[in-house]
Amino acid sequence: MPKIEISNAKGLVQKTGAGLRAVPVELTLTSDPETVDTSCFYIQIDPDGAKAIRLKAGTEVGQLLLISNVAGGAEDITFNTADFTAGAVPLSQGESVLCVWNGTKWSPTSQSLS
């Protein structure tokens, strides 16, 4: 089986090897709150201090979005309450959340806890 790589820059690319790799979009938050583009599958966020963020609407029902907090220190991300079906979802350093777009809001399906 060939290796498949999915990135926001190139889309779906076939390479030598085996497996599937999602290439993350890397984002450093500088404003508070900051609106985050959700047109990719995987976003690694460095909040540069505790930050609140807004998520743009999904592009279609069932769209998946994986977000990881890759902060170098104990910096939390707090999502806007209006963006999630579960209300405010905190994301500490080293944690990730997988969400699905339901047509109106993002619904967290699973969350890793550090």
Secondary structure, 3 states (H helix, E strand, C coil): CCEEEEECCCEEEEECCCEEEECCEEEECCCCCEEECCCCCEEEEECCCCEEEEECCCCCCCCEEEEEECCCCCCCEEECHHHECCCCCEECCCCEEEEEECCCCEEEEEECCC
